[in-house]
Amino acid sequence: MENRQIPLVAILAGGKSSRMGMDKAELMLSGMPIIEHVWNRVSSVASEVVIVGGAPKLEHLGVKTISDDYFNAGSLGGIATALNYCRQNLGADGYVLCIACDMPFIKEELLVRLWGLRYGCDVVVPRTGKGFEPLCALYGVSCLKEISGRISSGRLKIQQLFSKVRTRELGIDEILKIDPEVSSFININSPDDLTAARNHVDAGWPAMLNVGS
């Protein structure tokens, strides 16, 4: 892949995993923790990768884990924490690409495309037939004030943010050109999801764990 590096990617790993009953990030898929599959993907296009929330999981790979700055604020708190880190390290004009720790089939080309659409926007977010995909989206430090205010007032639904900031949608037509199976947005929230993912991998559908595919 040509040199088109995203400065910062944050893997969000602070969820409670209530439907799974255990830490999703550490579930095994093809002999490797799910979060390590995510890291393999994003690290190929990112200058720096950090994990936000939870216990350190990839210290053996030299990946920094950042504690959540916000208590009981869900995924929006994880995004805000990543933006605080981004502001400290990349400045007020920085962006961080946030991705959930349970999305092992993400396409690198999709991440690069999100990064390329950032100009003049506060957020770049994919939108499929199921709606927005806020846990695979690019966020600018410019929207941190709005996010912090929403957290302070208990308005934690990420989808409601997008009408309040400059948002660029990556639509399904363009997504399909990059990811015809739309496998990037498969997340593993429950035991049934994990079984389905393992079955897909066993069936070779379609070599989804090959880094750089």
CYANA upper distance limits for C-alpha pairs under 8 A (distance plus 0.5 A):
  1 MET  CA    212 GLY  CA      8.20
  4 ARG  CA     45 VAL  CA      7.35
  4 ARG  CA    112 VAL  CA      7.88
  5 GLN  CA     45 VAL  CA      5.55
  5 GLN  CA     46 ALA  CA      5.61
  5 GLN  CA     47 SER  CA      6.44
  5 GLN  CA    112 VAL  CA      8.35
  6 ILE  CA     45 VAL  CA      6.46
  6 ILE  CA     46 ALA  CA      4.97
  6 ILE  CA     47 SER  CA      6.51
  6 ILE  CA     48 GLU  CA      8.48
  6 ILE  CA    112 VAL  CA      7.66
  6 ILE  CA    115 TRP  CA      7.21
  7 PRO  CA     46 ALA  CA      6.15
  7 PRO  CA     47 SER  CA      5.33
  7 PRO  CA     48 GLU  CA      6.52
  7 PRO  CA     95 TYR  CA      8.42
  7 PRO  CA     96 VAL  CA      8.07
  8 LEU  CA     46 ALA  CA      6.48
  8 LEU  CA     47 SER  CA      6.65
  8 LEU  CA     48 GLU  CA      5.41
  8 LEU  CA     49 VAL  CA      6.37
  8 LEU  CA     50 VAL  CA      8.28
  8 LEU  CA     86 CYS  CA      8.01
  8 LEU  CA     95 TYR  CA      7.73
  8 LEU  CA     96 VAL  CA      5.70
  8 LEU  CA     97 LEU  CA      6.94
  9 VAL  CA     42 VAL  CA      7.67
  9 VAL  CA     46 ALA  CA      6.85
  9 VAL  CA     48 GLU  CA      6.87
  9 VAL  CA     49 VAL  CA      5.34
  9 VAL  CA     50 VAL  CA      6.97
  9 VAL  CA     96 VAL  CA      6.03
  9 VAL  CA     97 LEU  CA      5.16
  9 VAL  CA     98 CYS  CA      6.41
  9 VAL  CA     99 ILE  CA      8.06
 10 ALA  CA     49 VAL  CA      6.29
 10 ALA  CA     50 VAL  CA      5.45
 10 ALA  CA     51 ILE  CA      6.06
 10 ALA  CA     52 VAL  CA      6.93
 10 ALA  CA     82 ALA  CA      6.79
 10 ALA  CA     96 VAL  CA      7.21
 10 ALA  CA     97 LEU  CA      6.61
 10 ALA  CA     98 CYS  CA      5.35
 10 ALA  CA     99 ILE  CA      6.86
 11 ILE  CA     38 VAL  CA      8.43
 11 ILE  CA     39 TRP  CA      8.31
 11 ILE  CA     49 VAL  CA      7.89
 11 ILE  CA     50 VAL  CA      6.76
 11 ILE  CA     51 ILE  CA      5.23
 11 ILE  CA     52 VAL  CA      6.57
 11 ILE  CA     98 CYS  CA      6.49
 11 ILE  CA     99 ILE  CA      5.56
 11 ILE  CA    100 ALA  CA      6.17
 11 ILE  CA    101 CYS  CA      6.07
 12 LEU  CA     51 ILE  CA      6.53
 12 LEU  CA     52 VAL  CA      5.49
 12 LEU  CA     53 GLY  CA      7.10
 12 LEU  CA     75 SER  CA      8.02
 12 LEU  CA     78 GLY  CA      6.77
 12 LEU  CA     79 ILE  CA      8.18
 12 LEU  CA     98 CYS  CA      7.28
 12 LEU  CA     99 ILE  CA      6.49
 12 LEU  CA    100 ALA  CA      5.36
 12 LEU  CA    101 CYS  CA      6.04
 13 ALA  CA     25 ALA  CA      7.28
 13 ALA  CA     51 ILE  CA      7.07
 13 ALA  CA     52 VAL  CA      6.26
 13 ALA  CA     53 GLY  CA      5.72
 13 ALA  CA     54 GLY  CA      6.30
 13 ALA  CA    100 ALA  CA      7.22
 13 ALA  CA    101 CYS  CA      5.90
 14 GLY  CA     52 VAL  CA      6.96
 14 GLY  CA     53 GLY  CA      4.48
 14 GLY  CA     54 GLY  CA      5.23
 14 GLY  CA     68 ASP  CA      7.94
 14 GLY  CA     74 GLY  CA      8.33
 14 GLY  CA     75 SER  CA      8.19
 14 GLY  CA     78 GLY  CA      7.55
 15 GLY  CA     53 GLY  CA      8.28
 15 GLY  CA     54 GLY  CA      8.23
 15 GLY  CA     74 GLY  CA      7.27
 15 GLY  CA     75 SER  CA      7.68
 16 LYS  CA     23 ASP  CA      7.88
 17 SER  CA     21 GLY  CA      6.57
 17 SER  CA     22 MET  CA      6.52
 17 SER  CA     23 ASP  CA      6.25
 17 SER  CA     24 LYS  CA      6.57
 17 SER  CA    189 ASN  CA      7.57
 18 SER  CA     22 MET  CA      7.79
 19 ARG  CA    189 ASN  CA      6.72
 19 ARG  CA    190 SER  CA      5.84
 20 MET  CA     24 LYS  CA      7.26
 20 MET  CA    189 ASN  CA      6.39
 20 MET  CA    190 SER  CA      4.98
 20 MET  CA    191 PRO  CA      6.38
 23 ASP  CA     27 LEU  CA      7.56
 24 LYS  CA     34 ILE  CA      7.91
 24 LYS  CA    101 CYS  CA      8.16
 24 LYS  CA    102 ASP  CA      6.99
 24 LYS  CA    188 ILE  CA      7.86
 24 LYS  CA    189 ASN  CA      7.75
 25 ALA  CA     33 PRO  CA      7.01
 25 ALA  CA     34 ILE  CA      5.93
 25 ALA  CA     35 ILE  CA      5.35
 25 ALA  CA    101 CYS  CA      6.24
 25 ALA  CA    102 ASP  CA      6.63
 26 GLU  CA     33 PRO  CA      5.36
 26 GLU  CA     34 ILE  CA      6.59
 26 GLU  CA     35 ILE  CA      7.12
 26 GLU  CA     57 LYS  CA      8.42
 27 LEU  CA     32 MET  CA      8.48
 27 LEU  CA     33 PRO  CA      5.74
 27 LEU  CA     34 ILE  CA      6.24
 28 MET  CA     32 MET  CA      5.66
 28 MET  CA     33 PRO  CA      4.91
 28 MET  CA     34 ILE  CA      6.43
 29 LEU  CA     33 PRO  CA      6.59
 29 LEU  CA     34 ILE  CA      6.49
 29 LEU  CA    197 ALA  CA      8.48
 29 LEU  CA    198 ARG  CA      6.98
 30 SER  CA    198 ARG  CA      7.98
 30 SER  CA    201 VAL  CA      8.10
 32 MET  CA     36 GLU  CA      7.07
 32 MET  CA     37 HIS  CA      7.53
 33 PRO  CA     37 HIS  CA      7.29
 34 ILE  CA     38 VAL  CA      7.04
 34 ILE  CA    101 CYS  CA      7.68
 34 ILE  CA    102 ASP  CA      6.67
 34 ILE  CA    103 MET  CA      8.20
 34 ILE  CA    104 PRO  CA      6.51
 35 ILE  CA     39 TRP  CA      6.67
 35 ILE  CA    101 CYS  CA      5.67
 35 ILE  CA    102 ASP  CA      6.91
 35 ILE  CA    104 PRO  CA      7.64
 36 GLU  CA     40 ASN  CA      6.56
 36 GLU  CA     58 LEU  CA      7.91
 37 HIS  CA     41 ARG  CA      6.94
 37 HIS  CA    104 PRO  CA      5.75
 37 HIS  CA    105 PHE  CA      8.38
 37 HIS  CA    209 LEU  CA      7.86
 38 VAL  CA     42 VAL  CA      6.77
 38 VAL  CA    101 CYS  CA      7.00
 38 VAL  CA    102 ASP  CA      7.94
 38 VAL  CA    103 MET  CA      6.90
 38 VAL  CA    104 PRO  CA      5.32
 38 VAL  CA    105 PHE  CA      7.96
 38 VAL  CA    106 ILE  CA      7.74
 39 TRP  CA     43 SER  CA      6.14
 39 TRP  CA     49 VAL  CA      8.19
 40 ASN  CA     44 SER  CA      7.18
 40 ASN  CA    211 VAL  CA      7.18
 41 ARG  CA     45 VAL  CA      8.16
 41 ARG  CA    104 PRO  CA      8.39
 41 ARG  CA    106 ILE  CA      7.43
 41 ARG  CA    107 LYS  CA      7.74
 41 ARG  CA    108 GLU  CA      6.65
 41 ARG  CA    211 VAL  CA      6.41
 41 ARG  CA    212 GLY  CA      7.76
 42 VAL  CA     46 ALA  CA      6.58
 42 VAL  CA     49 VAL  CA      8.07
 42 VAL  CA    108 GLU  CA      6.98
 42 VAL  CA    111 LEU  CA      8.37
 43 SER  CA     47 SER  CA      7.77
 43 SER  CA     48 GLU  CA      7.84
 43 SER  CA     49 VAL  CA      6.96
 44 SER  CA    108 GLU  CA      8.03
 44 SER  CA    212 GLY  CA      8.18
 45 VAL  CA    108 GLU  CA      7.24
 45 VAL  CA    111 LEU  CA      8.41
 45 VAL  CA    112 VAL  CA      7.68
 49 VAL  CA     63 VAL  CA      7.19
 49 VAL  CA     64 LYS  CA      8.10
 50 VAL  CA     63 VAL  CA      6.45
 50 VAL  CA     64 LYS  CA      5.65
 50 VAL  CA     65 THR  CA      6.37
 50 VAL  CA     66 ILE  CA      7.63
 51 ILE  CA     56 PRO  CA      8.45
 51 ILE  CA     63 VAL  CA      7.70
 51 ILE  CA     64 LYS  CA      6.73
 51 ILE  CA     65 THR  CA      5.08
 51 ILE  CA     66 ILE  CA      6.56
 52 VAL  CA     65 THR  CA      6.30
 52 VAL  CA     66 ILE  CA      5.34
 52 VAL  CA     67 SER  CA      6.60
 52 VAL  CA     68 ASP  CA      6.90
 52 VAL  CA     78 GLY  CA      6.77
 52 VAL  CA     81 THR  CA      7.75
 52 VAL  CA     82 ALA  CA      7.25
 53 GLY  CA     65 THR  CA      7.42
 53 GLY  CA     66 ILE  CA      6.47
 53 GLY  CA     67 SER  CA      5.39
 53 GLY  CA     68 ASP  CA      5.60
 53 GLY  CA     78 GLY  CA      7.51
 54 GLY  CA     65 THR  CA      8.41
 54 GLY  CA     67 SER  CA      7.51
 55 ALA  CA     65 THR  CA      8.00
 56 PRO  CA     64 LYS  CA      8.15
 56 PRO  CA     65 THR  CA      6.02
 57 LYS  CA     65 THR  CA      8.27
 58 LEU  CA     62 GLY  CA      7.14
 58 LEU  CA     63 VAL  CA      5.95
 58 LEU  CA     64 LYS  CA      8.18
 59 GLU  CA     63 VAL  CA      5.83
 59 GLU  CA     64 LYS  CA      7.32
 68 ASP  CA     77 GLY  CA      7.57
 68 ASP  CA     78 GLY  CA      6.67
 68 ASP  CA     81 THR  CA      6.37
 69 ASP  CA     77 GLY  CA      7.70
 69 ASP  CA     78 GLY  CA      8.28
 69 ASP  CA     80 ALA  CA      8.33
 69 ASP  CA     81 THR  CA      5.94
 70 TYR  CA     77 GLY  CA      5.94
 70 TYR  CA     78 GLY  CA      8.12
 70 TYR  CA     81 THR  CA      7.77
 71 PHE  CA     77 GLY  CA      8.10
 72 ASN  CA     77 GLY  CA      8.20
 73 ALA  CA     77 GLY  CA      5.19
 73 ALA  CA     78 GLY  CA      8.18
 73 ALA  CA    151 ILE  CA      7.06
 73 ALA  CA    154 GLY  CA      8.36
 73 ALA  CA    156 LEU  CA      7.16
 74 GLY  CA     78 GLY  CA      7.22
 74 GLY  CA    156 LEU  CA      7.69
 75 SER  CA     79 ILE  CA      6.79
 75 SER  CA    135 LEU  CA      8.46
 75 SER  CA    158 ILE  CA      8.36
 76 LEU  CA     80 ALA  CA      6.70
 76 LEU  CA    147 ILE  CA      7.95
 76 LEU  CA    151 ILE  CA      7.94
 76 LEU  CA    156 LEU  CA      6.55
 76 LEU  CA    157 LYS  CA      7.88
 76 LEU  CA    158 ILE  CA      6.62
 77 GLY  CA     81 THR  CA      6.59
 77 GLY  CA    151 ILE  CA      7.62
 78 GLY  CA     82 ALA  CA      6.74
 79 ILE  CA     83 LEU  CA      6.70
 79 ILE  CA     98 CYS  CA      7.22
 80 ALA  CA     84 ASN  CA      6.67
 80 ALA  CA    144 LEU  CA      6.93
 80 ALA  CA    147 ILE  CA      7.15
 80 ALA  CA    148 SER  CA      7.38
 81 THR  CA     85 TYR  CA      6.89
 82 ALA  CA     86 CYS  CA      6.60
 82 ALA  CA     96 VAL  CA      7.44
 82 ALA  CA     98 CYS  CA      8.16
 83 LEU  CA     87 ARG  CA      6.54
 83 LEU  CA     95 TYR  CA      8.01
 83 LEU  CA     96 VAL  CA      7.08
 83 LEU  CA    139 TYR  CA      8.01
 83 LEU  CA    140 GLY  CA      7.79
 83 LEU  CA    141 VAL  CA      6.17
 83 LEU  CA    144 LEU  CA      7.07
 84 ASN  CA     88 GLN  CA      6.81
 84 ASN  CA    141 VAL  CA      8.16
 84 ASN  CA    144 LEU  CA      8.27
 85 TYR  CA     89 ASN  CA      6.73
 86 CYS  CA     90 LEU  CA      5.86
 86 CYS  CA     91 GLY  CA      7.30
 86 CYS  CA     94 GLY  CA      6.71
 86 CYS  CA     95 TYR  CA      7.21
 86 CYS  CA     96 VAL  CA      6.88
 86 CYS  CA    141 VAL  CA      7.58
 87 ARG  CA     91 GLY  CA      4.93
 87 ARG  CA     92 ALA  CA      5.92
 87 ARG  CA     93 ASP  CA      8.24
 87 ARG  CA     94 GLY  CA      6.84
 87 ARG  CA    141 VAL  CA      6.64
 90 LEU  CA     94 GLY  CA      5.61
 90 LEU  CA     95 TYR  CA      8.35
 91 GLY  CA    141 VAL  CA      8.42
 92 ALA  CA    141 VAL  CA      6.24
 92 ALA  CA    142 SER  CA      7.28
 93 ASP  CA    140 GLY  CA      7.53
 93 ASP  CA    141 VAL  CA      6.73
 93 ASP  CA    142 SER  CA      7.36
 94 GLY  CA    140 GLY  CA      6.43
 94 GLY  CA    141 VAL  CA      6.21
 95 TYR  CA    138 LEU  CA      7.17
 95 TYR  CA    139 TYR  CA      6.02
 95 TYR  CA    140 GLY  CA      4.72
 95 TYR  CA    141 VAL  CA      6.51
 96 VAL  CA    138 LEU  CA      6.28
 96 VAL  CA    139 TYR  CA      5.99
 96 VAL  CA    140 GLY  CA      6.97
 96 VAL  CA    141 VAL  CA      8.48
 97 LEU  CA    111 LEU  CA      8.37
 97 LEU  CA    115 TRP  CA      8.27
 97 LEU  CA    136 CYS  CA      7.73
 97 LEU  CA    137 ALA  CA      6.22
 97 LEU  CA    138 LEU  CA      4.71
 97 LEU  CA    139 TYR  CA      6.69
 98 CYS  CA    135 LEU  CA      6.59
 98 CYS  CA    136 CYS  CA      6.20
 98 CYS  CA    137 ALA  CA      6.13
 98 CYS  CA    138 LEU  CA      6.68
 98 CYS  CA    139 TYR  CA      7.84
 99 ILE  CA    103 MET  CA      8.10
 99 ILE  CA    135 LEU  CA      5.43
 99 ILE  CA    136 CYS  CA      4.92
 99 ILE  CA    137 ALA  CA      7.27
100 ALA  CA    135 LEU  CA      5.88
100 ALA  CA    136 CYS  CA      7.23
102 ASP  CA    187 ASN  CA      5.73
102 ASP  CA    188 ILE  CA      5.91
102 ASP  CA    189 ASN  CA      7.99
103 MET  CA    184 SER  CA      7.37
103 MET  CA    185 PHE  CA      6.96
103 MET  CA    186 ILE  CA      6.39
103 MET  CA    187 ASN  CA      5.18
103 MET  CA    188 ILE  CA      7.38
104 PRO  CA    184 SER  CA      8.16
104 PRO  CA    186 ILE  CA      8.27
104 PRO  CA    187 ASN  CA      7.98
104 PRO  CA    209 LEU  CA      8.01
105 PHE  CA    183 SER  CA      6.44
105 PHE  CA    184 SER  CA      5.47
105 PHE  CA    185 PHE  CA      7.90
105 PHE  CA    186 ILE  CA      7.38
105 PHE  CA    208 MET  CA      6.32
105 PHE  CA    209 LEU  CA      7.01
106 ILE  CA    110 LEU  CA      8.12
106 ILE  CA    183 SER  CA      7.40
106 ILE  CA    184 SER  CA      4.35
106 ILE  CA    185 PHE  CA      7.22
107 LYS  CA    111 LEU  CA      7.37
107 LYS  CA    178 ILE  CA      8.36
107 LYS  CA    179 ASP  CA      7.56
107 LYS  CA    184 SER  CA      6.21
107 LYS  CA    212 GLY  CA      8.47
107 LYS  CA    213 SER  CA      8.09
108 GLU  CA    112 VAL  CA      6.87
108 GLU  CA    212 GLY  CA      7.41
109 GLU  CA    113 ARG  CA      6.67
109 GLU  CA    178 ILE  CA      7.18
110 LEU  CA    114 LEU  CA      6.83
110 LEU  CA    175 ILE  CA      7.86
110 LEU  CA    178 ILE  CA      6.88
110 LEU  CA    179 ASP  CA      8.15
111 LEU  CA    115 TRP  CA      6.87
112 VAL  CA    116 GLY  CA      6.75
113 ARG  CA    117 LEU  CA      7.01
114 LEU  CA    118 ARG  CA      7.43
114 LEU  CA    124 VAL  CA      6.59
114 LEU  CA    125 VAL  CA      7.81
114 LEU  CA    137 ALA  CA      7.63
114 LEU  CA    138 LEU  CA      7.00
114 LEU  CA    170 LEU  CA      7.92
115 TRP  CA    124 VAL  CA      8.36
115 TRP  CA    138 LEU  CA      7.32
117 LEU  CA    121 CYS  CA      8.44
117 LEU  CA    124 VAL  CA      7.31
117 LEU  CA    168 ARG  CA      7.97
118 ARG  CA    122 ASP  CA      7.86
118 ARG  CA    123 VAL  CA      7.69
118 ARG  CA    124 VAL  CA      6.80
118 ARG  CA    138 LEU  CA      8.15
118 ARG  CA    168 ARG  CA      8.31
120 GLY  CA    166 ARG  CA      8.17
121 CYS  CA    140 GLY  CA      8.19
121 CYS  CA    166 ARG  CA      5.53
121 CYS  CA    167 THR  CA      6.25
121 CYS  CA    168 ARG  CA      6.84
122 ASP  CA    139 TYR  CA      6.57
122 ASP  CA    140 GLY  CA      5.41
122 ASP  CA    141 VAL  CA      8.08
122 ASP  CA    142 SER  CA      6.47
122 ASP  CA    143 CYS  CA      6.31
122 ASP  CA    165 VAL  CA      6.68
122 ASP  CA    166 ARG  CA      5.52
122 ASP  CA    167 THR  CA      6.46
123 VAL  CA    137 ALA  CA      7.71
123 VAL  CA    138 LEU  CA      6.03
123 VAL  CA    139 TYR  CA      5.14
123 VAL  CA    140 GLY  CA      6.59
123 VAL  CA    143 CYS  CA      8.23
123 VAL  CA    162 PHE  CA      8.02
123 VAL  CA    165 VAL  CA      7.85
123 VAL  CA    166 ARG  CA      6.91
123 VAL  CA    167 THR  CA      5.31
123 VAL  CA    168 ARG  CA      6.72
124 VAL  CA    137 ALA  CA      6.31
124 VAL  CA    138 LEU  CA      5.53
124 VAL  CA    139 TYR  CA      7.21
124 VAL  CA    167 THR  CA      6.33
124 VAL  CA    168 ARG  CA      5.24
124 VAL  CA    169 GLU  CA      6.33
124 VAL  CA    170 LEU  CA      7.56
125 VAL  CA    132 PHE  CA      7.26
125 VAL  CA    133 GLU  CA      6.88
125 VAL  CA    134 PRO  CA      6.68
125 VAL  CA    136 CYS  CA      7.55
125 VAL  CA    137 ALA  CA      5.12
125 VAL  CA    138 LEU  CA      6.94
125 VAL  CA    167 THR  CA      7.88
125 VAL  CA    168 ARG  CA      6.94
125 VAL  CA    169 GLU  CA      5.62
125 VAL  CA    170 LEU  CA      6.45
126 PRO  CA    132 PHE  CA      6.41
126 PRO  CA    133 GLU  CA      5.96
126 PRO  CA    134 PRO  CA      7.97
126 PRO  CA    136 CYS  CA      7.85
126 PRO  CA    137 ALA  CA      7.25
126 PRO  CA    169 GLU  CA      6.07
126 PRO  CA    170 LEU  CA      4.89
126 PRO  CA    171 GLY  CA      6.61
126 PRO  CA    172 ILE  CA      8.17
126 PRO  CA    175 ILE  CA      8.22
127 ARG  CA    131 GLY  CA      5.74
127 ARG  CA    132 PHE  CA      4.81
127 ARG  CA    133 GLU  CA      6.47
127 ARG  CA    169 GLU  CA      6.75
127 ARG  CA    170 LEU  CA      6.41
127 ARG  CA    171 GLY  CA      5.72
127 ARG  CA    172 ILE  CA      6.71
128 THR  CA    132 PHE  CA      6.93
128 THR  CA    133 GLU  CA      8.00
128 THR  CA    171 GLY  CA      7.00
128 THR  CA    172 ILE  CA      5.55
129 GLY  CA    172 ILE  CA      7.66
132 PHE  CA    159 GLN  CA      7.45
133 GLU  CA    137 ALA  CA      7.46
133 GLU  CA    185 PHE  CA      7.97
134 PRO  CA    158 ILE  CA      7.24
134 PRO  CA    159 GLN  CA      7.53
136 CYS  CA    185 PHE  CA      8.32
139 TYR  CA    143 CYS  CA      7.76
140 GLY  CA    144 LEU  CA      7.91
143 CYS  CA    147 ILE  CA      6.81
143 CYS  CA    165 VAL  CA      7.14
144 LEU  CA    148 SER  CA      6.44
145 LYS  CA    149 GLY  CA      6.68
146 GLU  CA    150 ARG  CA      6.79
146 GLU  CA    161 LEU  CA      8.43
146 GLU  CA    164 LYS  CA      8.33
146 GLU  CA    165 VAL  CA      8.37
147 ILE  CA    151 ILE  CA      6.75
147 ILE  CA    161 LEU  CA      7.87
148 SER  CA    152 SER  CA      6.69
149 GLY  CA    153 SER  CA      6.84
150 ARG  CA    154 GLY  CA      6.59
150 ARG  CA    155 ARG  CA      5.36
150 ARG  CA    156 LEU  CA      6.98
151 ILE  CA    155 ARG  CA      6.27
151 ILE  CA    156 LEU  CA      6.45
157 LYS  CA    161 LEU  CA      7.88
158 ILE  CA    162 PHE  CA      8.02
160 GLN  CA    164 LYS  CA      8.05
161 LEU  CA    165 VAL  CA      7.25
162 PHE  CA    166 ARG  CA      7.78
162 PHE  CA    167 THR  CA      6.31
163 SER  CA    167 THR  CA      7.79
170 LEU  CA    174 GLU  CA      7.22
170 LEU  CA    175 ILE  CA      7.42
171 GLY  CA    175 ILE  CA      6.74
172 ILE  CA    176 LEU  CA      6.49
173 ASP  CA    177 LYS  CA      7.28
174 GLU  CA    178 ILE  CA      7.33
175 ILE  CA    179 ASP  CA      6.32
175 ILE  CA    180 PRO  CA      7.91
175 ILE  CA    182 VAL  CA      7.77
176 LEU  CA    180 PRO  CA      4.90
176 LEU  CA    181 GLU  CA      7.77
176 LEU  CA    182 VAL  CA      7.13
179 ASP  CA    183 SER  CA      7.35
179 ASP  CA    184 SER  CA      7.64
182 VAL  CA    186 ILE  CA      8.37
187 ASN  CA    193 ASP  CA      8.02
188 ILE  CA    193 ASP  CA      5.57
188 ILE  CA    194 LEU  CA      6.21
188 ILE  CA    197 ALA  CA      8.26
189 ASN  CA    193 ASP  CA      6.71
189 ASN  CA    194 LEU  CA      8.13
190 SER  CA    194 LEU  CA      6.93
191 PRO  CA    195 THR  CA      6.72
192 ASP  CA    196 ALA  CA      6.66
193 ASP  CA    197 ALA  CA      6.65
194 LEU  CA    198 ARG  CA      6.68
195 THR  CA    199 ASN  CA      6.62
196 ALA  CA    200 HIS  CA      6.63
197 ALA  CA    201 VAL  CA      6.74
198 ARG  CA    202 ASP  CA      6.58
199 ASN  CA    203 ALA  CA      6.61
200 HIS  CA    204 GLY  CA      6.79
200 HIS  CA    205 TRP  CA      5.71
201 VAL  CA    205 TRP  CA      6.18
201 VAL  CA    206 PRO  CA      8.20
201 VAL  CA    207 ALA  CA      7.66
201 VAL  CA    208 MET  CA      7.61
201 VAL  CA    209 LEU  CA      8.21
204 GLY  CA    208 MET  CA      8.12
207 ALA  CA    213 SER  CA      8.29
208 MET  CA    213 SER  CA      7.88
